[in-house]
Amino acid sequence: MGFLRLYGRVLWLLGADRPMAAGLAVAALAMAGLQFLEPVLFGRVVDLLARSDRMESAALWSEAATLLIVWGIVGMSGIAANVAVGLFADRMAHRNRLKVMHDYFQHVLALPLSFHGDTQSGRLMKIMLVGTDNLFGLWLGFFREHIVTFVSLIVLLPLTLVMNWRLGLLLMGLVVVFAVVSAYVIRRTQAAQSQVEQFHSRLAGNAQDALSNVVVVQSFTRLNSEARMFGDIVRQVLDHQFPVLNWWAVVAVLTRAASTLCVIAIFVLGTVLHVRGQATVGEIVSFMGFATLMIGRLEGAVGFVSHMVFVAPRIEELFGVLDARSSVPEAPDAIDVGRAKGEVAFEGVGFAYPGGPAILRDVSFAAAPGQTIALVGQTGAGKSTAMALLQRLWDPVEGRITLDGHDLRQVSLESLRRNIGVVFQESMLFSRTIRENLLVGRPDATQAEIEDACRQAEAHDFILRQPQGYDTIVGERGSNLSGGQRQRLAIARALIKNPPVLILDEATSALDAATEARVQKALGRLMAGRTTFIIAHRLSTVREADEIMVFDGGQVAERGPFATLVAQDGRFAELVRTQLAGGAAPAH
């Protein structure tokens, strides 16, 4: 993204505040005009004093008083304008920083799991926090201070030519030097700063990765290794950052030297012009004031531009995430199916991840409302992928999937996922209270409904034994609870949501036999009256399914009830024998 185009988009992000931004630009023009008048008035006062010996006392005092009154009004107006601009710019920057943060958060949550699988959560957090902080700094700095500089350069600097074109040209030469040097350094440092930001993102990602797996780090004595890896990235950051800093240090030195030379040149040229009668002392003084004012402004502008170069990669990262598009876009005329009956059909479904081999081929089956379908097969056979398609985490590349006869691509995502409940192998809980976790799928559930669901899920009794009962914090990913307790909370959560379609994704495979028995009892209550899909490796858990589908190589190789498949002595029977030989629980 081009440098100017990037910052054009930064300003466009102000959205509803764009009229206020335009108003601040007008105020900046007024402020620049007031600042332009101060050196002019000072020069007029000097000229008045220079010819005072040729004026009558009354006329001298009258003109001096007029100039001083005007000067006072200009000064007070400038102060008032600065306060107003600062106040409104501050509020506008704060408001829009939080708005962009909210939009980013909402957008990222809506992106498909394929995006999150490729992007570390620590990196996403870093991009949001650093990116929005930099947007805030740019908006505030630009509208509160630096817009006046740019307005002065574009509008007011040419007015100096009217006062004295020779001195005006010299002042404009200073601006050209600033612009040329800054443009050259921007070209030299832009790519290098982008590399620095990539290393910063790696730092955030690696840190989050290590902290979220701190048990593994400590158990496998990875403390020194992780710290050394972090230190290596820090060294790479510094190796790439220092050359960029050196360039901008050179810019600071050159601009200060150019400023000093310009002031001296104005004084020398002004003296020569005064001797020739081509400039008054007041004009020389005014231009010295202009030079001092412009030097301060330009140095601030160069600092602002260097800051823009430093933060450009961070803002590009933010825009990169905001521009990421879902692989499952919602149709403009998507419908809300209300509460579905639970009739699910796969019709010639084929699927492959982008650039990858086919995962599913010509998968067709139908599940009637209330029916239980089990999906079994070797790892990688396509079971979980089929259920991911049912949740519309991806769209099939061939065929279609329907819910109550509606193609999922024509159903709103909110409506679809409201009708589907999932109990995962690893219970995913927020670091919030038990009650808040239970209300995830249905925030309006009453306490009586919560307790009823927890009793059905065999969870109510252990919840009451917690320090604060339903208001107990479960810890990150439910770390304060046992595996069985977390799983029963997940079941209770699904019961409260009360979806007509249910997916059990290896819901008991991580549990011991005693805990599994209690959870299976709770699952039985959850499955009652719902269209249920069970993904299972333990074949003993699918014995009661209405139909078992054996996936092999992305296709449904066999289907039928448990006893029928065993009697066929095909792939399913082979899986059963393999588990029996391995010491698994008998499948009968």
N, C-alpha and C positions, 0 to 999 in steps of 0.2 A: 504494500500500500504506500503510495507516494506521501512524502512528508507533509505537504500542504493539504493533500486530500484527507490524510489522517486527522489533522487538526480541524479541518472543515467539519468532519464528522463529529469530533469532540464538541464543537459548538452546536451542531445540529441536535445533539443529544439533549439539549436543554428543553426541547419539546414545548410544553405549554408555557415555559418561562421565556420563550424566544422574544415576545413583545417587551418583557422587562429587560432582556439583554440589549434589544435595540434602543430602549430608553437609556440604558447605561452608556451605550455608545454615543448617544446625543449629549448626555451629561459630560462624557469624556471630552467631546468637542468643545463644550463650554469651558471646561476646566483648562484645556489646552489654550484656549483663547485668553483666559484670565492670566495664565502663566506667561503668555506671550506679551501681555500688556505691561507686566511689572517691569521688565528691563526697559521697555519703551518709555514708561513714566519716569524711571530712574534717570534715563538719558535726558529726558526733557528737563528734569530738575537740575541736572548738571549744566545743561545749556543755559538755563535761566540764571543760574549762579554766575556763569561765565560772562554774561552780558549785564549783570546787575549794576555795574558802574555806569552804564549808559541809560538806565531806566529810572524813572521817578519812583520814590519810595512806595507811594500808594499803589501804583500799578504793579510793582514788584511783589508787594505783599498780597495783592488780589490774585495774581496769577499763581503765586506759590501756594496760597491757600486752596485754590481750585485744584491744582495738581495733587496736593496732599489729601484732600477730601476724596478725589477720584481714586487715588492710590489706596486709601483706607477701605473704600467700598469694594475695590477689586480684591484686596487681601482678604477681607471678611467673607466676601462671596466665594472665594477659592476655598477657604476653610470649611464653609457650610457645604459646598459641593463635595469636598473630599469626605466629610462625615457621612453625607447621604449616600454617596457611591459605595463607600466602604460597608455601610450597614446593609444596603440592599444586595450588594455582591456577596457578602458573607452568608446571608439567609438563602439566597438563590443557590449558592454552591453547596451548602449543607443539605438543602432540600433535594437537590438533584443527585447528590452522592448517594443518599439513602434510597432514592427511587431506582437508580441504576443497580444498586446492590439487591434490591427487592426483585427487579426484573431478571437479573442474572440468576439469583437463587431459584426463582420460579422456573426459568428456562432450563436450567441444569437438571432440576428434579424431573422435568418432563422428557428429557432426552433418554433414548432407549438404553438398555443394559449394555448393548454393544459399545456405546460411547464410554460408559463408565468402566467397562472392562479394560479399555485401552488407556484410560487416563486415571492417574492416582488421585485419590480424594484430597491428599495434602496439597498437591499441585493446584487443584481446582480452588481450594480455599485460599491459597496464596494469590492466585490470579484475581479472585474476587476482592480480597482485602487490599492488596497492593494496587491493583488497577483502579479501584474506586477512590482510594486515597490520592492517587496521582491525578485523577480527573478533578477531584476537589481542589487540589493545589493549583492546577492549571486554570480552572475557572476563576478561582479567587484572585490569583496573581494577575491574570489577564485583565479582568474587569475592574479590579481595585487599583491597579498601578500601571500596567504596561499598555493598556489600550490608549492611554493618554500619549504615550511615547509614539505609537504608530500613527495616531491621528496628527500629532505634531509634525511628524516626518512627511506625511502625505499632503496635509492641508496648510499648515502654518509655516513650515520651513520655506516654501516658495515666496511667502510674504516678505521675508527678509530681503529678497531681491528688490522689492519696491523701495525699501529704506535706503539700501546702498548695495547695488548689484555686485560690486567688487568683493566686499566683505561677505555678502551672501553666498557667492560662489565658493569662497574659502570654507565657509561653514558647511556647505553641501558636500565639499570634498571630504570633510571629516566623516560624514555619514556614509559616503561611498566606500571609504576605507573600512569602516566597521562592517558594512554589508558584504564586501568581497572577502574579507578575512573570515567572517562567520560562515559564509556559504562554503568556502574551501574546507574549513575544519568540519563542518557538518558532513560533507561528502566523505572525508577521511575517517570519521568516527562512527557513522551510523551502523555499518555492518558489524564493527567490533563490539558496539554496545549491545546489539542483538545477541551476539554470542554470550556476552556476560549474563544477559537475562536468562538464556537457556540454562546456564550453570546454576543461577539462582533458583530456577524452577526445579532442577535436579536436587538441589539442597533440600528444598521443601518436601519434595516427594520422598527422598530417602529418609529424611527425619521422620515423616509420618509413617512410613513403612516400618521402620525400626520400632517406633513407639507403639504402634498397634500390634506388633508381634514381640513385645518385650519379654514374654514368657519364653519364647523360642530363643531370643537373644541371650537370656540369662542361662537357660538350660543347656545350650550348646556352646557356652563360653564364647559368645560372639562380641563381647563388650569392646575389646581392643580392636577387633576387625572392623566393626561398624564405625567406631570412632576414627579409625585410620581412613576408612572410605570417605567419611564426612570431611576429614581434614584434607584429603586429596582434592575433593571438589572445591573446598575453600581456596586452596592454592591455585587451582585453575581459574577461579573467579578473579583473584588478585592479579594473576599473570595477564589476563585479558583486560582488566579494568585499568591498570596503571598506565598503559599507553594512551588510553582515552583521556585520563586525567592530565597526562603530560601535554596533550594537544590543547586542552582548554586552559591550562596554566599559561601556555605560550600566548593564547588569545588574550588572556587578561593582561599580560605584560605588554603586548603590542598595542592593545586599545588604550592602556594608560599612557604609553609613550606617544601614541597618536594624539591623545587628548592634550598632553602637555605641549607638544609641538604646535598644535592648532591654536592654543591660547597665545603662545609666543608669536606665532605668525600673524594673528589678528592684531596684536599690539604693534608689531613692526609695520605691517601694511597700513594699519590705521594711522600710525604716526606719519608715514610717508604721504598718505592721502590728505591728512590734516595740513601738512606743510604746503601741499599743492592746492589747498582750498577745496578738496573733493570730499571731505568728511569733517563733521563737527566733533568736538570732544564728547558731546552727548551720544552721538552715534557710535563712537568707539566704545564708550562705556556700555551702551545698550548691547552691542555685539559681544562684548566680554561677558555680559550677563547671559546672552543667548548661548554662548559657547559653554559657559559653566553649567547652565541648565541642561543643555543638550548632552554634554559629556556625562553628567550624572544619570540622565535618562537612558542614554545609549549603553552605558556600562550595566545599568540594571537590565536593559533589554538583552544584551549579550548573555548575561547570567541566566535570564529567562529562557533564551533560545538554547543555551547549553543544557539547561534543565529539561527542556522539551526533547532534546536528543537522548538524554539519559532515560527518560521515562517512556519514549516512543515504543520500544519493544514490549514494555509491560502493558501499555494500552492496546497494542496490536494483539497481544495474547488475550486480553479481555474481549476485544471485538471478535477474535477467532472463535472463542467459545460461544459468544452471543450469535454468531453467524452459523454455528453448527446446526444442521437441519436433521430432524428426526427421520429415521429410516422407515417409520410408519406414520406418514402424514395423515391428518384427519381430513376427510372429505368435507368440502364446504357445506354440503347438504346432509351431513351425517345425522342419523336419527337416534332418538332415545327410545330404547325398546321397553322401558319400564322394568317391571320385574318379569324376567323371562320364565318360560315353563321349564327350560333346561334341555331342550332337544338340540343335540350337537351332531354335526355331520362333517366329515372330511371327504371331499370329492376330487379324486385324482391329484392329491397334493404332492408337489415336488418342491424341494428347497435345497439351496446351496448358499453358504456364506459368500459374500463378494470376493471373487477371485479364487474361490476354493472349490473342491470337488463336491459332487452331489451328496447331501446328507440324507434326504428322503426322496423316494421315487414312487410315484403313483400310489400313494397311501389313501385308501378309501374305507370308511366305516361310518356307522351311525350309532348314536347312543340315544335311546328313548329317555324321556323324563323319569328320574328316579332309578335308572339302571346303573350298575357298577361295572366299569370296564377296567381291567388290569393290563398294564403294559410291562412286559418282561423281555429280557434279552441281555446279551453281553453288553458291557460298557462300550459306548460309542455306536450302538445300533440305531439310535435315532429317537429313543423314547422321550427323553427330556426335551429334545428339539421340537417334537410334535406338540408337547404341552406348552412350550414357549410360544409356538404359533397360535395355539388356542387363546393364550393371553394377549396375543398380538404384540409380542415383543419384537417380532419380525413378521413380514408378510411372505406368503408362499410365492415362489417364482412360477409355479404351475398350479392349476386347479384353484379351489377355493374352500374356505371353511365357513360354515354357517351356524348361527345360533337362532333357533326357532325359525329357520328358513331365511334369515337375513345374512347376507355376506358380511363378514366381520369388517371389511373395508368400508362398508356403508353405515356402520354402527359407531356412534361416538365412543371414544376411548373411555371416558368417564362412565358411560352407561355399560359398556362391556365389562370393565373391571369391577364395577359395582356388583355384577351378577356372578362373579367368579371369586371363590375363596381358595387360598393356597395354604397348606401346612407343609413347611419345608423340613428337610432333614435336620438342618441347623436352625433352631428357633432364632429369629432375628428380632431382638427386643431393643427398644430405645432406652437410653440411660435416664429414665423417668420413673414415675410411680407405677405400681402395678395397675392401678385404675386407668391411668393415661395410656398405657400399653394396650389394655383391653378395649379401649374406646377408639382405637385407630381406625377401624373399619366402619364404625357407626357412632359418631360423637354424641348423638342425642339419646343413647340408651340410658334407661333409668338404673338406679342402684339395684332395684329388685331384679331387673333383667340381667344385670351383670352377675349378681349372686346366683341366679338360677342357672346361667350358662356355666359358671365355675363349678357348681355342684355336679352338673352333667359331665363336666370335664375332669372330675375328681381333683379339683384344684382348690375348692373353697376352704377345706380344713387346713391345708398347709399355708394358705394366705393368712388366715386368722392367727396362725402361730408366728407370723412375721412381726418385727418390732412395732411397726405402725400399720399393720394389717394391709388394707388395700392402698394405703398411702405410702407404703414402703418403696424406696428407690431401689430398683433392681440392679443398678450398676451398668457399666458399659457392656453392651451386648448381653445383658442379663447375667453378668459374672457373679453376682451374689446368690444365684440360685443354682440348684443342681440341674443336670441335663433333663431329667424326668419332669422336674417342676417347670422348666422353661417350655418343654413340649406341651405340657397340659395347659399352660397359659396360652400357647399358640392355638390350641384346639378351642379353648374358651373364646379366644378372640374371633375365631372363625364362626363359632356358634352365635356370638353376638351380632356379627355381620349378617348372618343368616342368608348366605348366597344360595341360589338354586343349583349352581354348578360348583363342584369341589374338586380340587387337585391335591392328592396326597403324594408328595415327592419324597420317597424314602423316609416317611414320617417316623418310623420306629427303628431304623437300622442302626442308629448310634446308641441305642439303649440296651441295658442288661435285661435278662429274661424276666425278672420280677417286675421291673419298672415297665417293660414292654407290655406285660399283661394288663397293668392298670391303664396304660395309654390306649391299648387296643380296645378296652372296654369303653373309654371315652370316645374313641374314634367311631365305634359302632353307633353311639348316640348321634354323633355329628353327621354320619353318612345317611342316616334314616331320612328317606324321602327326597334325597338329592341325587342329581346325576353326578356320579363320582368316578374320577380317573385315578387309579393307583399305580404309581411307578414304584416297582419293588424289585430288589434282588433276592430277598428272602422269600422263596416261593410259598412258604407256609402261610404268609400273610395274605395271599390272593386266592386261597382255596374257595372262599364263598363268593367270589366275583361272578356276575352273570355271564361275562365273557372275558376270556384271556386272549390277548393278542401278543404273539411272539414276534418281536422285531429282529430282523437279521439283515445287515447291510443296507439299512434304510428302507426296507420293505416289510410288509406284514407277511411273514412266512407261514404262520399257522394261526388259527383262531378257533375258539370254542370253549366250553366249560372245562373245568379242571380235570375231571375224570375222563372226559372224551380225549383230551390232549395226551394224557398219560397213556391211555389205551392205544393211541395212534403210534406210539413208540417213535416219535419224530424228534425234532429239536427240543421241544419242551420236556419230553421224557428224558432226554439226555441231560438237560439242565438239572432236572430233579435228581437224577442219579449222581451227577457231579457234586451237588450239594450234600447228598447223603454220604458220599464217599469222603467228603471233606469234613464231616462231623456236624453238618448243619442240622437243625431241627427237622425231624421227619415231616414230609409234606402230606400228612393225612390226619 
